[in-house]
Amino acid sequence: MRAVFGVLSVLIVVLIVGLLVKKQLSPAPVKVAPADAGVTLPVPAAAPQQQVQQVRQQIESTLQQARPMPEDK
C-alpha cells in the first residue's frame, strides 16, 4: 500500500514538472500593436557619423580633465 502511494506521488510530481517545463519552453505569444497612422517616428538630430564624432570629442575632453587628488590625513 505504501509503495502504491509512493509510485502515484512520484508520477503526479513528474506530470506537474512536465507540464511546467512544457509551458516554460513554449514561445510566448507576441502581441503586435496596430500602427497608428497619425504617429511618426522621431528623426535623429544628427547623422550617425556626427554622433560618433561628438561622443569621441566628449571622451577626449573628459580624459584631459585632471582628477581631484584625495587629501592624505
mmCIF file of the N, C-alpha and C atoms, coordinates in Angstrom:
data_MODEL
# 
_entry.id   MODEL 
# 
loop_
_atom_site.group_PDB 
_atom_site.id 
_atom_site.type_symbol 
_atom_site.label_atom_id 
_atom_site.label_alt_id 
_atom_site.label_comp_id 
_atom_site.label_asym_id 
_atom_site.label_entity_id 
_atom_site.label_seq_id 
_atom_site.pdbx_PDB_ins_code 
_atom_site.Cartn_x 
_atom_site.Cartn_y 
_atom_site.Cartn_z 
_atom_site.occupancy 
_atom_site.B_iso_or_equiv 
_atom_site.pdbx_formal_charge 
_atom_site.auth_seq_id 
_atom_site.auth_comp_id 
_atom_site.auth_asym_id 
_atom_site.auth_atom_id 
_atom_site.pdbx_PDB_model_num 
ATOM 1   N N  . MET A 1 1  ? 0.823  -1.189 0.000   1.00 0.00 ? 1  MET A N  1 
ATOM 2   C CA . MET A 1 1  ? 0.000  0.000  0.000   1.00 0.00 ? 1  MET A CA 1 
ATOM 3   C C  . MET A 1 1  ? 0.872  1.260  0.000   1.00 0.00 ? 1  MET A C  1 
ATOM 4   N N  . ARG A 1 2  ? 1.916  1.198  0.823   1.00 0.00 ? 2  ARG A N  1 
ATOM 5   C CA . ARG A 1 2  ? 2.824  2.334  0.918   1.00 0.00 ? 2  ARG A CA 1 
ATOM 6   C C  . ARG A 1 2  ? 3.542  2.545  -0.417  1.00 0.00 ? 2  ARG A C  1 
ATOM 7   N N  . ALA A 1 3  ? 3.917  1.463  -1.071  1.00 0.00 ? 3  ALA A N  1 
ATOM 8   C CA . ALA A 1 3  ? 4.619  1.552  -2.351  1.00 0.00 ? 3  ALA A CA 1 
ATOM 9   C C  . ALA A 1 3  ? 3.709  2.134  -3.427  1.00 0.00 ? 3  ALA A C  1 
ATOM 10  N N  . VAL A 1 4  ? 2.437  1.782  -3.406  1.00 0.00 ? 4  VAL A N  1 
ATOM 11  C CA . VAL A 1 4  ? 1.489  2.297  -4.396  1.00 0.00 ? 4  VAL A CA 1 
ATOM 12  C C  . VAL A 1 4  ? 1.360  3.810  -4.253  1.00 0.00 ? 4  VAL A C  1 
ATOM 13  N N  . PHE A 1 5  ? 1.225  4.298  -3.018  1.00 0.00 ? 5  PHE A N  1 
ATOM 14  C CA . PHE A 1 5  ? 1.133  5.746  -2.802  1.00 0.00 ? 5  PHE A CA 1 
ATOM 15  C C  . PHE A 1 5  ? 2.434  6.448  -3.201  1.00 0.00 ? 5  PHE A C  1 
ATOM 16  N N  . GLY A 1 6  ? 3.555  5.813  -2.949  1.00 0.00 ? 6  GLY A N  1 
ATOM 17  C CA . GLY A 1 6  ? 4.844  6.384  -3.340  1.00 0.00 ? 6  GLY A CA 1 
ATOM 18  C C  . GLY A 1 6  ? 4.965  6.521  -4.843  1.00 0.00 ? 6  GLY A C  1 
ATOM 19  N N  . VAL A 1 7  ? 4.590  5.464  -5.563  1.00 0.00 ? 7  VAL A N  1 
ATOM 20  C CA . VAL A 1 7  ? 4.667  5.493  -7.025  1.00 0.00 ? 7  VAL A CA 1 
ATOM 21  C C  . VAL A 1 7  ? 3.689  6.514  -7.591  1.00 0.00 ? 7  VAL A C  1 
ATOM 22  N N  . LEU A 1 8  ? 2.470  6.563  -7.049  1.00 0.00 ? 8  LEU A N  1 
ATOM 23  C CA . LEU A 1 8  ? 1.481  7.535  -7.531  1.00 0.00 ? 8  LEU A CA 1 
ATOM 24  C C  . LEU A 1 8  ? 1.952  8.964  -7.284  1.00 0.00 ? 8  LEU A C  1 
ATOM 25  N N  . SER A 1 9  ? 2.537  9.218  -6.104  1.00 0.00 ? 9  SER A N  1 
ATOM 26  C CA . SER A 1 9  ? 3.006  10.581 -5.839  1.00 0.00 ? 9  SER A CA 1 
ATOM 27  C C  . SER A 1 9  ? 4.150  10.966 -6.760  1.00 0.00 ? 9  SER A C  1 
ATOM 28  N N  . VAL A 1 10 ? 5.045  10.038 -7.052  1.00 0.00 ? 10 VAL A N  1 
ATOM 29  C CA . VAL A 1 10 ? 6.142  10.333 -7.974  1.00 0.00 ? 10 VAL A CA 1 
ATOM 30  C C  . VAL A 1 10 ? 5.588  10.610 -9.366  1.00 0.00 ? 10 VAL A C  1 
ATOM 31  N N  . LEU A 1 11 ? 4.605  9.839  -9.811  1.00 0.00 ? 11 LEU A N  1 
ATOM 32  C CA . LEU A 1 11 ? 4.006  10.071 -11.127 1.00 0.00 ? 11 LEU A CA 1 
ATOM 33  C C  . LEU A 1 11 ? 3.314  11.429 -11.194 1.00 0.00 ? 11 LEU A C  1 
ATOM 34  N N  . ILE A 1 12 ? 2.632  11.808 -10.134 1.00 0.00 ? 12 ILE A N  1 
ATOM 35  C CA . ILE A 1 12 ? 1.952  13.111 -10.107 1.00 0.00 ? 12 ILE A CA 1 
ATOM 36  C C  . ILE A 1 12 ? 2.978  14.240 -10.163 1.00 0.00 ? 12 ILE A C  1 
ATOM 37  N N  . VAL A 1 13 ? 4.060  14.100 -9.407  1.00 0.00 ? 13 VAL A N  1 
ATOM 38  C CA . VAL A 1 13 ? 5.104  15.129 -9.415  1.00 0.00 ? 13 VAL A CA 1 
ATOM 39  C C  . VAL A 1 13 ? 5.742  15.223 -10.794 1.00 0.00 ? 13 VAL A C  1 
ATOM 40  N N  . VAL A 1 14 ? 6.024  14.087 -11.426 1.00 0.00 ? 14 VAL A N  1 
ATOM 41  C CA . VAL A 1 14 ? 6.616  14.093 -12.767 1.00 0.00 ? 14 VAL A CA 1 
ATOM 42  C C  . VAL A 1 14 ? 5.656  14.737 -13.761 1.00 0.00 ? 14 VAL A C  1 
ATOM 43  N N  . LEU A 1 15 ? 4.370  14.477 -13.633 1.00 0.00 ? 15 LEU A N  1 
ATOM 44  C CA . LEU A 1 15 ? 3.374  15.080 -14.513 1.00 0.00 ? 15 LEU A CA 1 
ATOM 45  C C  . LEU A 1 15 ? 3.355  16.596 -14.347 1.00 0.00 ? 15 LEU A C  1 
ATOM 46  N N  . ILE A 1 16 ? 3.355  17.067 -13.113 1.00 0.00 ? 16 ILE A N  1 
ATOM 47  C CA . ILE A 1 16 ? 3.326  18.514 -12.862 1.00 0.00 ? 16 ILE A CA 1 
ATOM 48  C C  . ILE A 1 16 ? 4.594  19.176 -13.395 1.00 0.00 ? 16 ILE A C  1 
ATOM 49  N N  . VAL A 1 17 ? 5.745  18.567 -13.135 1.00 0.00 ? 17 VAL A N  1 
ATOM 50  C CA . VAL A 1 17 ? 7.008  19.131 -13.623 1.00 0.00 ? 17 VAL A CA 1 
ATOM 51  C C  . VAL A 1 17 ? 7.029  19.136 -15.148 1.00 0.00 ? 17 VAL A C  1 
ATOM 52  N N  . GLY A 1 18 ? 6.529  18.093 -15.771 1.00 0.00 ? 18 GLY A N  1 
ATOM 53  C CA . GLY A 1 18 ? 6.480  18.041 -17.230 1.00 0.00 ? 18 GLY A CA 1 
ATOM 54  C C  . GLY A 1 18 ? 5.610  19.144 -17.810 1.00 0.00 ? 18 GLY A C  1 
ATOM 55  N N  . LEU A 1 19 ? 4.456  19.388 -17.180 1.00 0.00 ? 19 LEU A N  1 
ATOM 56  C CA . LEU A 1 19 ? 3.581  20.464 -17.657 1.00 0.00 ? 19 LEU A CA 1 
ATOM 57  C C  . LEU A 1 19 ? 4.249  21.830 -17.501 1.00 0.00 ? 19 LEU A C  1 
ATOM 58  N N  . LEU A 1 20 ? 4.934  22.038 -16.382 1.00 0.00 ? 20 LEU A N  1 
ATOM 59  C CA . LEU A 1 20 ? 5.616  23.316 -16.173 1.00 0.00 ? 20 LEU A CA 1 
ATOM 60  C C  . LEU A 1 20 ? 6.751  23.514 -17.176 1.00 0.00 ? 20 LEU A C  1 
ATOM 61  N N  . VAL A 1 21 ? 7.494  22.452 -17.457 1.00 0.00 ? 21 VAL A N  1 
ATOM 62  C CA . VAL A 1 21 ? 8.585  22.549 -18.436 1.00 0.00 ? 21 VAL A CA 1 
ATOM 63  C C  . VAL A 1 21 ? 8.024  22.847 -19.816 1.00 0.00 ? 21 VAL A C  1 
ATOM 64  N N  . LYS A 1 22 ? 6.937  22.187 -20.176 1.00 0.00 ? 22 LYS A N  1 
ATOM 65  C CA . LYS A 1 22 ? 6.321  22.423 -21.480 1.00 0.00 ? 22 LYS A CA 1 
ATOM 66  C C  . LYS A 1 22 ? 5.859  23.876 -21.599 1.00 0.00 ? 22 LYS A C  1 
ATOM 67  N N  . LYS A 1 23 ? 5.289  24.397 -20.517 1.00 0.00 ? 23 LYS A N  1 
ATOM 68  C CA . LYS A 1 23 ? 4.811  25.777 -20.523 1.00 0.00 ? 23 LYS A CA 1 
ATOM 69  C C  . LYS A 1 23 ? 5.984  26.751 -20.644 1.00 0.00 ? 23 LYS A C  1 
ATOM 70  N N  . GLN A 1 24 ? 7.088  26.481 -19.958 1.00 0.00 ? 24 GLN A N  1 
ATOM 71  C CA . GLN A 1 24 ? 8.244  27.373 -19.997 1.00 0.00 ? 24 GLN A CA 1 
ATOM 72  C C  . GLN A 1 24 ? 8.947  27.340 -21.352 1.00 0.00 ? 24 GLN A C  1 
ATOM 73  N N  . LEU A 1 25 ? 8.978  26.185 -21.998 1.00 0.00 ? 25 LEU A N  1 
ATOM 74  C CA . LEU A 1 25 ? 9.694  26.057 -23.259 1.00 0.00 ? 25 LEU A CA 1 
ATOM 75  C C  . LEU A 1 25 ? 8.886  26.516 -24.465 1.00 0.00 ? 25 LEU A C  1 
ATOM 76  N N  . SER A 1 26 ? 7.587  26.677 -24.308 1.00 0.00 ? 26 SER A N  1 
ATOM 77  C CA . SER A 1 26 ? 6.786  27.138 -25.437 1.00 0.00 ? 26 SER A CA 1 
ATOM 78  C C  . SER A 1 26 ? 7.028  28.632 -25.636 1.00 0.00 ? 26 SER A C  1 
ATOM 79  N N  . PRO A 1 27 ? 7.036  29.098 -26.888 1.00 0.00 ? 27 PRO A N  1 
ATOM 80  C CA . PRO A 1 27 ? 7.279  30.520 -27.141 1.00 0.00 ? 27 PRO A CA 1 
ATOM 81  C C  . PRO A 1 27 ? 6.126  31.361 -26.614 1.00 0.00 ? 27 PRO A C  1 
ATOM 82  N N  . ALA A 1 28 ? 6.476  32.506 -26.075 1.00 0.00 ? 28 ALA A N  1 
ATOM 83  C CA . ALA A 1 28 ? 5.469  33.416 -25.535 1.00 0.00 ? 28 ALA A CA 1 
ATOM 84  C C  . ALA A 1 28 ? 4.725  34.077 -26.691 1.00 0.00 ? 28 ALA A C  1 
ATOM 85  N N  . PRO A 1 29 ? 3.431  34.273 -26.550 1.00 0.00 ? 29 PRO A N  1 
ATOM 86  C CA . PRO A 1 29 ? 2.689  34.951 -27.616 1.00 0.00 ? 29 PRO A CA 1 
ATOM 87  C C  . PRO A 1 29 ? 3.106  36.417 -27.689 1.00 0.00 ? 29 PRO A C  1 
ATOM 88  N N  . VAL A 1 30 ? 3.328  36.877 -28.904 1.00 0.00 ? 30 VAL A N  1 
ATOM 89  C CA . VAL A 1 30 ? 3.750  38.256 -29.118 1.00 0.00 ? 30 VAL A CA 1 
ATOM 90  C C  . VAL A 1 30 ? 2.539  39.052 -29.578 1.00 0.00 ? 30 VAL A C  1 
ATOM 91  N N  . LYS A 1 31 ? 2.234  40.088 -28.813 1.00 0.00 ? 31 LYS A N  1 
ATOM 92  C CA . LYS A 1 31 ? 1.120  40.949 -29.191 1.00 0.00 ? 31 LYS A CA 1 
ATOM 93  C C  . LYS A 1 31 ? 1.669  42.115 -29.998 1.00 0.00 ? 31 LYS A C  1 
ATOM 94  N N  . VAL A 1 32 ? 1.172  42.261 -31.210 1.00 0.00 ? 32 VAL A N  1 
ATOM 95  C CA . VAL A 1 32 ? 1.618  43.339 -32.078 1.00 0.00 ? 32 VAL A CA 1 
ATOM 96  C C  . VAL A 1 32 ? 0.555  44.423 -32.046 1.00 0.00 ? 32 VAL A C  1 
ATOM 97  N N  . ALA A 1 33 ? 0.968  45.597 -31.606 1.00 0.00 ? 33 ALA A N  1 
ATOM 98  C CA . ALA A 1 33 ? 0.035  46.718 -31.562 1.00 0.00 ? 33 ALA A CA 1 
ATOM 99  C C  . ALA A 1 33 ? -0.140 47.263 -32.975 1.00 0.00 ? 33 ALA A C  1 
ATOM 100 N N  . PRO A 1 34 ? -1.354 47.598 -33.346 1.00 0.00 ? 34 PRO A N  1 
ATOM 101 C CA . PRO A 1 34 ? -1.553 48.155 -34.686 1.00 0.00 ? 34 PRO A CA 1 
ATOM 102 C C  . PRO A 1 34 ? -0.869 49.517 -34.795 1.00 0.00 ? 34 PRO A C  1 
ATOM 103 N N  . ALA A 1 35 ? -0.270 49.764 -35.936 1.00 0.00 ? 35 ALA A N  1 
ATOM 104 C CA . ALA A 1 35 ? 0.423  51.031 -36.155 1.00 0.00 ? 35 ALA A CA 1 
ATOM 105 C C  . ALA A 1 35 ? -0.597 52.149 -36.294 1.00 0.00 ? 35 ALA A C  1 
ATOM 106 N N  . ASP A 1 36 ? -0.364 53.234 -35.574 1.00 0.00 ? 36 ASP A N  1 
ATOM 107 C CA . ASP A 1 36 ? -1.249 54.391 -35.637 1.00 0.00 ? 36 ASP A CA 1 
ATOM 108 C C  . ASP A 1 36 ? -0.808 55.266 -36.806 1.00 0.00 ? 36 ASP A C  1 
ATOM 109 N N  . ALA A 1 37 ? -1.727 55.616 -37.667 1.00 0.00 ? 37 ALA A N  1 
ATOM 110 C CA . ALA A 1 37 ? -1.389 56.369 -38.871 1.00 0.00 ? 37 ALA A CA 1 
ATOM 111 C C  . ALA A 1 37 ? -0.922 57.782 -38.542 1.00 0.00 ? 37 ALA A C  1 
ATOM 112 N N  . GLY A 1 38 ? -1.372 58.362 -37.427 1.00 0.00 ? 38 GLY A N  1 
ATOM 113 C CA . GLY A 1 38 ? -1.014 59.734 -37.079 1.00 0.00 ? 38 GLY A CA 1 
ATOM 114 C C  . GLY A 1 38 ? 0.312  59.853 -36.359 1.00 0.00 ? 38 GLY A C  1 
ATOM 115 N N  . VAL A 1 39 ? 0.912  58.746 -35.957 1.00 0.00 ? 39 VAL A N  1 
ATOM 116 C CA . VAL A 1 39 ? 2.157  58.794 -35.197 1.00 0.00 ? 39 VAL A CA 1 
ATOM 117 C C  . VAL A 1 39 ? 3.334  58.632 -36.146 1.00 0.00 ? 39 VAL A C  1 
ATOM 118 N N  . THR A 1 40 ? 4.305  59.540 -36.028 1.00 0.00 ? 40 THR A N  1 
ATOM 119 C CA . THR A 1 40 ? 5.514  59.434 -36.833 1.00 0.00 ? 40 THR A CA 1 
ATOM 120 C C  . THR A 1 40 ? 6.695  59.176 -35.912 1.00 0.00 ? 40 THR A C  1 
ATOM 121 N N  . LEU A 1 41 ? 7.686  58.512 -36.434 1.00 0.00 ? 41 LEU A N  1 
ATOM 122 C CA . LEU A 1 41 ? 8.880  58.227 -35.660 1.00 0.00 ? 41 LEU A CA 1 
ATOM 123 C C  . LEU A 1 41 ? 9.752  59.468 -35.587 1.00 0.00 ? 41 LEU A C  1 
ATOM 124 N N  . PRO A 1 42 ? 10.435 59.679 -34.454 1.00 0.00 ? 42 PRO A N  1 
ATOM 125 C CA . PRO A 1 42 ? 11.300 60.858 -34.356 1.00 0.00 ? 42 PRO A CA 1 
ATOM 126 C C  . PRO A 1 42 ? 12.516 60.729 -35.272 1.00 0.00 ? 42 PRO A C  1 
ATOM 127 N N  . VAL A 1 43 ? 12.907 61.837 -35.835 1.00 0.00 ? 43 VAL A N  1 
ATOM 128 C CA . VAL A 1 43 ? 14.052 61.878 -36.731 1.00 0.00 ? 43 VAL A CA 1 
ATOM 129 C C  . VAL A 1 43 ? 15.288 62.175 -35.883 1.00 0.00 ? 43 VAL A C  1 
ATOM 130 N N  . PRO A 1 44 ? 16.373 61.444 -36.064 1.00 0.00 ? 44 PRO A N  1 
ATOM 131 C CA . PRO A 1 44 ? 17.572 61.734 -35.280 1.00 0.00 ? 44 PRO A CA 1 
ATOM 132 C C  . PRO A 1 44 ? 18.073 63.149 -35.539 1.00 0.00 ? 44 PRO A C  1 
ATOM 133 N N  . ALA A 1 45 ? 18.595 63.788 -34.485 1.00 0.00 ? 45 ALA A N  1 
ATOM 134 C CA . ALA A 1 45 ? 19.049 65.169 -34.596 1.00 0.00 ? 45 ALA A CA 1 
ATOM 135 C C  . ALA A 1 45 ? 20.296 65.285 -35.463 1.00 0.00 ? 45 ALA A C  1 
ATOM 136 N N  . ALA A 1 46 ? 21.137 64.289 -35.434 1.00 0.00 ? 46 ALA A N  1 
ATOM 137 C CA . ALA A 1 46 ? 22.377 64.344 -36.210 1.00 0.00 ? 46 ALA A CA 1 
ATOM 138 C C  . ALA A 1 46 ? 22.594 63.003 -36.895 1.00 0.00 ? 46 ALA A C  1 
ATOM 139 N N  . ALA A 1 47 ? 23.438 63.039 -37.896 1.00 0.00 ? 47 ALA A N  1 
ATOM 140 C CA . ALA A 1 47 ? 23.780 61.807 -38.600 1.00 0.00 ? 47 ALA A CA 1 
ATOM 141 C C  . ALA A 1 47 ? 24.615 60.930 -37.673 1.00 0.00 ? 47 ALA A C  1 
ATOM 142 N N  . PRO A 1 48 ? 24.599 59.628 -37.873 1.00 0.00 ? 48 PRO A N  1 
ATOM 143 C CA . PRO A 1 48 ? 25.386 58.739 -37.014 1.00 0.00 ? 48 PRO A CA 1 
ATOM 144 C C  . PRO A 1 48 ? 26.870 59.103 -36.983 1.00 0.00 ? 48 PRO A C  1 
ATOM 145 N N  . GLN A 1 49 ? 27.397 59.560 -38.100 1.00 0.00 ? 49 GLN A N  1 
ATOM 146 C CA . GLN A 1 49 ? 28.811 59.950 -38.144 1.00 0.00 ? 49 GLN A CA 1 
ATOM 147 C C  . GLN A 1 49 ? 29.065 61.124 -37.201 1.00 0.00 ? 49 GLN A C  1 
ATOM 148 N N  . GLN A 1 50 ? 28.134 62.082 -37.169 1.00 0.00 ? 50 GLN A N  1 
ATOM 149 C CA . GLN A 1 50 ? 28.280 63.234 -36.282 1.00 0.00 ? 50 GLN A CA 1 
ATOM 150 C C  . GLN A 1 50 ? 28.153 62.810 -34.823 1.00 0.00 ? 50 GLN A C  1 
ATOM 151 N N  . GLN A 1 51 ? 27.262 61.882 -34.540 1.00 0.00 ? 51 GLN A N  1 
ATOM 152 C CA . GLN A 1 51 ? 27.089 61.410 -33.174 1.00 0.00 ? 51 GLN A CA 1 
ATOM 153 C C  . GLN A 1 51 ? 28.351 60.717 -32.682 1.00 0.00 ? 51 GLN A C  1 
ATOM 154 N N  . VAL A 1 52 ? 28.970 59.924 -33.543 1.00 0.00 ? 52 VAL A N  1 
ATOM 155 C CA . VAL A 1 52 ? 30.217 59.250 -33.172 1.00 0.00 ? 52 VAL A CA 1 
ATOM 156 C C  . VAL A 1 52 ? 31.293 60.284 -32.887 1.00 0.00 ? 52 VAL A C  1 
ATOM 157 N N  . GLN A 1 53 ? 31.377 61.300 -33.720 1.00 0.00 ? 53 GLN A N  1 
ATOM 158 C CA . GLN A 1 53 ? 32.380 62.349 -33.529 1.00 0.00 ? 53 GLN A CA 1 
ATOM 159 C C  . GLN A 1 53 ? 32.135 63.104 -32.226 1.00 0.00 ? 53 GLN A C  1 
ATOM 160 N N  . GLN A 1 54 ? 30.869 63.399 -31.908 1.00 0.00 ? 54 GLN A N  1 
ATOM 161 C CA . GLN A 1 54 ? 30.556 64.108 -30.669 1.00 0.00 ? 54 GLN A CA 1 
ATOM 162 C C  . GLN A 1 54 ? 30.939 63.279 -29.453 1.00 0.00 ? 54 GLN A C  1 
ATOM 163 N N  . VAL A 1 55 ? 30.647 62.004 -29.482 1.00 0.00 ? 55 VAL A N  1 
ATOM 164 C CA . VAL A 1 55 ? 30.998 61.132 -28.360 1.00 0.00 ? 55 VAL A CA 1 
ATOM 165 C C  . VAL A 1 55 ? 32.511 61.064 -28.212 1.00 0.00 ? 55 VAL A C  1 
ATOM 166 N N  . ARG A 1 56 ? 33.212 60.947 -29.320 1.00 0.00 ? 56 ARG A N  1 
ATOM 167 C CA . ARG A 1 56 ? 34.679 60.880 -29.281 1.00 0.00 ? 56 ARG A CA 1 
ATOM 168 C C  . ARG A 1 56 ? 35.260 62.162 -28.673 1.00 0.00 ? 56 ARG A C  1 
ATOM 169 N N  . GLN A 1 57 ? 34.711 63.328 -29.062 1.00 0.00 ? 57 GLN A N  1 
ATOM 170 C CA . GLN A 1 57 ? 35.189 64.597 -28.513 1.00 0.00 ? 57 GLN A CA 1 
ATOM 171 C C  . GLN A 1 57 ? 34.899 64.694 -27.016 1.00 0.00 ? 57 GLN A C  1 
ATOM 172 N N  . GLN A 1 58 ? 33.730 64.244 -26.589 1.00 0.00 ? 58 GLN A N  1 
ATOM 173 C CA . GLN A 1 58 ? 33.391 64.292 -25.170 1.00 0.00 ? 58 GLN A CA 1 
ATOM 174 C C  . GLN A 1 58 ? 34.311 63.393 -24.357 1.00 0.00 ? 58 GLN A C  1 
ATOM 175 N N  . ILE A 1 59 ? 34.624 62.233 -24.886 1.00 0.00 ? 59 ILE A N  1 
ATOM 176 C CA . ILE A 1 59 ? 35.522 61.313 -24.176 1.00 0.00 ? 59 ILE A CA 1 
ATOM 177 C C  . ILE A 1 59 ? 36.911 61.923 -24.066 1.00 0.00 ? 59 ILE A C  1 
ATOM 178 N N  . GLU A 1 60 ? 37.401 62.503 -25.161 1.00 0.00 ? 60 GLU A N  1 
ATOM 179 C CA . GLU A 1 60 ? 38.730 63.110 -25.133 1.00 0.00 ? 60 GLU A CA 1 
ATOM 180 C C  . GLU A 1 60 ? 38.789 64.275 -24.155 1.00 0.00 ? 60 GLU A C  1 
ATOM 181 N N  . SER A 1 61 ? 37.752 65.102 -24.122 1.00 0.00 ? 61 SER A N  1 
ATOM 182 C CA . SER A 1 61 ? 37.763 66.233 -23.186 1.00 0.00 ? 61 SER A CA 1 
ATOM 183 C C  . SER A 1 61 ? 37.670 65.751 -21.741 1.00 0.00 ? 61 SER A C  1 
ATOM 184 N N  . THR A 1 62 ? 36.939 64.685 -21.510 1.00 0.00 ? 62 THR A N  1 
ATOM 185 C CA . THR A 1 62 ? 36.846 64.132 -20.160 1.00 0.00 ? 62 THR A CA 1 
ATOM 186 C C  . THR A 1 62 ? 38.183 63.554 -19.728 1.00 0.00 ? 62 THR A C  1 
ATOM 187 N N  . LEU A 1 63 ? 38.891 62.916 -20.634 1.00 0.00 ? 63 LEU A N  1 
ATOM 188 C CA . LEU A 1 63 ? 40.192 62.346 -20.302 1.00 0.00 ? 63 LEU A CA 1 
ATOM 189 C C  . LEU A 1 63 ? 41.236 63.428 -20.042 1.00 0.00 ? 63 LEU A C  1 
ATOM 190 N N  . GLN A 1 64 ? 41.078 64.599 -20.627 1.00 0.00 ? 64 GLN A N  1 
ATOM 191 C CA . GLN A 1 64 ? 42.040 65.683 -20.439 1.00 0.00 ? 64 GLN A CA 1 
ATOM 192 C C  . GLN A 1 64 ? 41.873 66.382 -19.093 1.00 0.00 ? 64 GLN A C  1 
ATOM 193 N N  . GLN A 1 65 ? 40.710 66.267 -18.467 1.00 0.00 ? 65 GLN A N  1 
ATOM 194 C CA . GLN A 1 65 ? 40.474 66.931 -17.185 1.00 0.00 ? 65 GLN A CA 1 
ATOM 195 C C  . GLN A 1 65 ? 41.267 66.228 -16.094 1.00 0.00 ? 65 GLN A C  1 
ATOM 196 N N  . ALA A 1 66 ? 41.821 67.045 -15.184 1.00 0.00 ? 66 ALA A N  1 
ATOM 197 C CA . ALA A 1 66 ? 42.592 66.487 -14.074 1.00 0.00 ? 66 ALA A CA 1 
ATOM 198 C C  . ALA A 1 66 ? 41.638 65.967 -13.002 1.00 0.00 ? 66 ALA A C  1 
ATOM 199 N N  . ARG A 1 67 ? 42.016 64.824 -12.431 1.00 0.00 ? 67 ARG A N  1 
ATOM 200 C CA . ARG A 1 67 ? 41.207 64.269 -11.347 1.00 0.00 ? 67 ARG A CA 1 
ATOM 201 C C  . ARG A 1 67 ? 41.586 64.956 -10.051 1.00 0.00 ? 67 ARG A C  1 
ATOM 202 N N  . PRO A 1 68 ? 40.619 65.190 -9.174  1.00 0.00 ? 68 PRO A N  1 
ATOM 203 C CA . PRO A 1 68 ? 40.965 65.750 -7.864  1.00 0.00 ? 68 PRO A CA 1 
ATOM 204 C C  . PRO A 1 68 ? 41.699 64.697 -7.038  1.00 0.00 ? 68 PRO A C  1 
ATOM 205 N N  . MET A 1 69 ? 42.808 65.101 -6.460  1.00 0.00 ? 69 MET A N  1 
ATOM 206 C CA . MET A 1 69 ? 43.607 64.181 -5.655  1.00 0.00 ? 69 MET A CA 1 
ATOM 207 C C  . MET A 1 69 ? 43.061 64.145 -4.231  1.00 0.00 ? 69 MET A C  1 
ATOM 208 N N  . PRO A 1 70 ? 42.936 62.960 -3.645  1.00 0.00 ? 70 PRO A N  1 
ATOM 209 C CA . PRO A 1 70 ? 42.441 62.879 -2.262  1.00 0.00 ? 70 PRO A CA 1 
ATOM 210 C C  . PRO A 1 70 ? 43.490 63.422 -1.291  1.00 0.00 ? 70 PRO A C  1 
ATOM 211 N N  . GLU A 1 71 ? 42.996 64.029 -0.237  1.00 0.00 ? 71 GLU A N  1 
ATOM 212 C CA . GLU A 1 71 ? 43.895 64.577 0.778   1.00 0.00 ? 71 GLU A CA 1 
ATOM 213 C C  . GLU A 1 71 ? 44.321 63.467 1.719   1.00 0.00 ? 71 GLU A C  1 
ATOM 214 N N  . ASP A 1 72 ? 45.625 63.391 1.981   1.00 0.00 ? 72 ASP A N  1 
ATOM 215 C CA . ASP A 1 72 ? 46.132 62.399 2.930   1.00 0.00 ? 72 ASP A CA 1 
ATOM 216 C C  . ASP A 1 72 ? 45.989 62.941 4.338   1.00 0.00 ? 72 ASP A C  1 
ATOM 217 N N  . LYS A 1 73 ? 45.542 62.102 5.242   1.00 0.00 ? 73 LYS A N  1 
ATOM 218 C CA . LYS A 1 73 ? 45.381 62.534 6.635   1.00 0.00 ? 73 LYS A CA 1 
ATOM 219 C C  . LYS A 1 73 ? 46.477 62.000 7.489   1.00 0.00 ? 73 LYS A C  1 
# 
